[in-house]
Amino acid sequence: MIQSRSSFLKTLGLSAAALGLTPAMAQAATATSLPPADVTLKLGLASYTLRKFNLDDVIRISKRLGLTGVALKDMHMPLKSPIEDVRQMAEKVNASGLRLYGAGVIYMNTEQEVDTTFRYAAAAQLEMIIGVPKHSLLPMVNEKVKTHNIKVAIHNHGPGDEMYSSPADVYARIKDLDKRIGFCIDIGHVVRIGQDPVAFIEKYKDRLYDLHMKDVDKRAADGGAIEIGRGVIPIPAVIQALKKINYQGTVAFEYEKDGDDPVAGLAESIGYVKGIMKLS
């Protein structure tokens, strides 16, 4: 059902100013009819968003903004930490009420790095590794997945990425591997190479294990990060597609703008997405 801007704001119980929406943005947010809101999406954080902050800050800010899960980047749970330290950091996150579901993006360019990554993930009891394994190491990764029962969600990096520019590049390499090797689709990088994130969400639904939620200011290689809802990515259509496939992974916000002071933009982005999710 397509709603008017006033109906949209009434549904949210918020003003356009509170959401950070201009009238044009609010109108765009209602342009796509969404399926019933009884399909619940889990909202989390890709902790690279808070790369200038420490682990305590990541926990505090995530909880304050109503997120339920987190995937930690190396600066928040260092990959080369002693195993006992990794366990303690993971326990700290989980004890806070957040769900530590993954870590990454982690690059795996050598056999030693594959070994280290899986030991780290096992110590933290992660559901998945969000990673970029070198093509020649995929057979080894495949065996590690079977041994540890830890998923690997391969991340596409868009323009200039010679290994996995597009989710289609990921699929070409993993189609015959264990089904626990799948996708972390970064919708920003998809749009920056002129492709459609909605089509990939639907096409690769059976192996879509993570998704990086963001927006960019133009459909070009030099498209820059911007608050979600202010850019060119069709966020309502992305949410609709995730609901359509009954996506069970985390919608992980990766807000790369304003690295020194990201909380306001992250909060606006979360508010916008929560608003879209409430539409029916």
N, C-alpha and C positions, 0 to 999 in steps of 0.2 A: 504494500500500500504506500503510495507517494503522499507524504505529508507536507503541509505548508510550513514555512519557517516558524510561524508562531506556534503551530501545533508541535513542531519538533522541540522547541524550547520549553513548552509546557510539559511535554513528556519527560524531559530531563529534569525539570524543576530547577533549572539554572538559567541565568541570563547569558546572552551572547558574550558579554564582557567577561563573565566568570570563566567561560570556556576559552576565551581568547579568540572568538570567532568574529570576523567581519560579517556583515549581512550577506555578501557574496559567498563566503565560505559556508555559512549556515545553510544557504540555499543549495549549494553543491552537495552538502552532506546528506540532503534529503532526496537527491536526484535518482538514487538507486533503491528499488524496493528490496527489502531484506526479508529472509525467511523468518518464521516465528522465533522469538527470543528465548525459547526454551532450550536451544542449543547453546550450551555454556562453553565459552572459551577461557582458557587459563592465561592470565597476563603475568608476564615476568620481565626480567631484566637481563640483558647481555651486559655484564659489568664493565666492559670497555667504555660504556657511557660515562662511568665515574672513575676514569683512569687516573685522575689527579687526586683521588680520595683513597682512604684506607678501607680495610675490610669492615671495621666497625661502622664507618660512614655508609658503606654499601648496604649493610643490614638496616641501619636506622632510616635511611632515605627510602629504600624499597618498601619498608613497612609503612612509613608515613604516607606514601603515595598509593597504598592499597594493592601493591603487587604481591603475588603469592609464591613466586619461584625465581630462581636466579641461576645463571650460568656464569661461572667465574673465569675471568681472564687471569693470566699469569701474574700480573702485579698484585692481585688480591689473594691468590693461592698459588705461590710460586711452584712451578713445575719441578724444579730441582731440590725442593725442600726434602728433608728427611721424612720417611714414611710416617713416623709418629706425629710429626708436625702437620702433615697433610690431614691425618685423621682428626687431629684436634681442631684444625680450621673448619673442616667439614662438619664436625659435631657442633661447633659454635654456630654455624649458619642454621643447621637443622633445629637446634635447641631454641633458636630465636622465633621459630614459627614459620620461617621461610623454608621452602623446599629447594635444596641444592640438587638440581637435576642434571647439570652438565658442567663442562668446562671448555673454554675455547674462545677464539679460534686457536687451535694448536697445529703448528706445521710439523710434518714428519718427513724429513728429507734423508734420514739414514736409518739403518736397522736399530741402532742404539736409541734413536729418538722414538721409534715405534715401541720398543721395550719400555723405555722410561714413561711414555705416555700411558700405556696400559697399566703399569704398576701404580702410577699416580691415580688413575681413574678407579682402579680396584680399591686402593686404600681409602679413597673418599666415598666409595660406594655409589659412584655415579651411574645414572641411567644411560648416559651417552657422552661421547666425545664429539665436540663440534670441531672438525678438523680438515686439514688439507694434506693428505698423504701423497707423496710423490707417486707417479703412475707405476713405476717399477716395483714399489713396495706394497701395492694393493694385494698381491697374493699373501704376503705376510700379515697384513692387516686382516685379511679374510680369516686366517687361521686364529689370530688373536681374538677376534670377535666370537668365534666358536668356543674357544677355550674359556673366555671370561664372561660370555653372555652380556657384553656391553655394546650398545649400538654405536655406530659411527655415522654422524650426519655431516656429509661433505658440503662445504660452504663455497658458493660461487662468488667470484670477486670482480666480475665485470671487465671493463676496458683494461687492456694491458696484462691481464692474467693469462699466461700461456698454458696453464694446466686446466683450470675450471672457470672459464669466463662466464659460461651460461649453465643453468641446470641441465641443458641438453648435453653439454660436455661431460657432466657428472654421470648422466645416465649411460652414455656410450661406454664408460669405463666400468660401471658397476652392474650392468644389466644381468650378467651371468654369475654375480657373486652372491654371497649370503644375503638374504633379505634384510638382515639387521644393519647392513650398510645402505644408507639412504641419503636423504637430502636435508641440509639446512638452507632453505631458499632465502636469500637476501633480496628483498623486493626492490631495494634502492639500486643495487648493482644490475638487476634485471632490466629496469627501466633505463639505466644509463647506457645500455647497449641496444636500446630500441626494441626490446622484447616485452611480452605481456606476462606479468606475474600471475594473473588470474588463470591464464591458460596452463601455466606450469603447475600451479596448485592443483588444478583439476586432473591434469595428465599424470602427475606423479603422486597422487594422493596416497597410494598404498605404501609408499616409502618416505613420506614426508614426516620427519621426526622433529624438526625445529624450524622456526621461521623468524627472521630478523625484520621487525616492524620499524619502518622509517619513512621519510619522505625526502624528495629532492626537488630542487627549484627548476630543473629543466630536463628534458629527455635528450641528454647529450653526455658524452664522456666526461665533460667538466661540470656536470650537474652537481651542485653542492647540497650538503645537508641543511634541512630546514625543519621547523616545527611541523609535526604531522597535521595535515589539513590545510596547510598554506602552500603546498607544492603541487606537483603535477600527477602524483600517483593516485589512481582511483581507489582510495581507501574504502569507501562503502562497498565497492565491487570485490575488493580483497576479503573483507569481512564476510560478505555474502558467500563467496567461494569456500571459505574455511568452514562456515556453518553448513553449507551444502554437502561437503565431504565428511562432516562430523569429525573435524580435526581434533585429535586427542593430545597433540603436543602442546608446547607453550608458545604463545605469541610474545616473543622476547623483544622488548623495546631496545633499540640500539640508536641512541640519540647522540650523534657525533659532533654536533654544533656546540659552541660555547664550552669547550673542554674545562676551562677554569671555573665556570659558574653555570652548570647545565640544569640545575634543579627546576628553575622556572619554565624553561622550554620543555623539559621532560614532563613536568606536571601538566602543561598545556596539551602536550601530545597524548598523554594518557587520558586526560579528560575528553579530548576529541574522540578517541577510539571508544571509550566507554559510552559516550553519547551515541555513536553510530550503532554500537551493540544493542542499545536499548530500543532501537527502532524495530517495528514489527510490521 
